[in-house]
Amino acid sequence: KGDRVFLLFMASRREDGVRWCPDCVKAEPVIDGFLEKCSLTKNAHLIVVDLEKTYLRDPTNPYYTSEKFCLRKVPTLMAWKGTTKLEEEDCMSESLLKNLFQCVL
């Protein structure tokens, strides 16, 4: 009760450990750096969902068909409750990240 959940949808990692999506490769250090320097409250939880390229592009996958997620792009960062969603290059903007996480800063 009172906890805030955030979901981060990212490209899965290839065998070499690098994510298959270039935007995810760029966004990951920005998001990680933002979270490290911010003091998120202990009631904030980030769930990272790694997606294979074929699964993401499958129009029958539940993240794609769900009204809640309507996932088309990675990276996508969103609050479980609410309508704010950051996609692709928006995930690289510290000001947009701050807006998304403002309720737990």
N, C-alpha and C positions, 0 to 999 in steps of 0.2 A: 504494500500500500504506500503510495506516495513516491515510489521509485519511477525513474524516467529511463526508458529504454530507447536506444538508438541503434539503427541497423546500417551497416556498411557493406554494400555489395561490391565485391572486387573480382577481378579475373583470377582464376586459379594460377598456380605456379607451374611452369614447365619443368622438365627434368633438371634443367640447369639452375632452378631456383628463382628464375625471373618470371614475373607475371606476363601473360601473353598479350595484355593490353597496354600500349604505350602510355595512355592517360593514367592508368592505375599505377604504373611505375613512377610517373611524375607526382601523382597526388599522394601516394603513401607516405613519403617523408614529410610532406607539408602537414598532413593530418596528424601523423605521429608527433611531429614537433609541436604543433598546436596543443595537443592533449598533454604533452609532457610539461609545457610551460604554464598551462592553465591549472587552476585549482578547482577541479570538478568536485562536486559534493559526492559523498559516499553513496548517495542513492541514485547515481548515474551508472548505467550499464551500457557498454558498447558490444554488440554482437556482430562479428565479421562473418559474412557468408561468401565463400569462394565459389565461383561458378566456372564451369568448363565452357569453352566457346560454343560448342555444339548445343549444350543445354540452354545457354542464354538465348541463342537464336531460334530455339524451338518454340513456335507459337502456341504449343499446347502446355508448356511448363507453367506451373501454378503462379510463379512470380510474374510471368508475362500476362496471364489471363486475369489475375486478381485485380479488382478495383482498388484495393488498398495499396498494392505495390506498383502495378502498371509499369513493371521494370522493362526498359528498353535499352539502357546504356549502363556501362560501368566506367568509372566508379559511380555509385549512387549512394548518398548518405541521407538518411531520413530519421525523423523521430517516429517511434511506433504510434504515439498519439499525436495527431496534428497532420497538417497538410504540407508542411515545408519539406522540400526535397531538393538536394543539391546533386547535380549530374555533371559528369565529366569535368571540364575545366572549373566549374563552380566549386568543386571540392578542393581546389588549389588556392582559394581566396580566403585569407585569414579573417577578413571582415564578415564574409558569409558564414564561415565556420562559427565565428563568435555569435552571430545572430541565431544560428541553429541551436547552439549550446547555451544561450543566455539564461535559460531557466535553471541551469545547474552550475552556473559559475559562482 
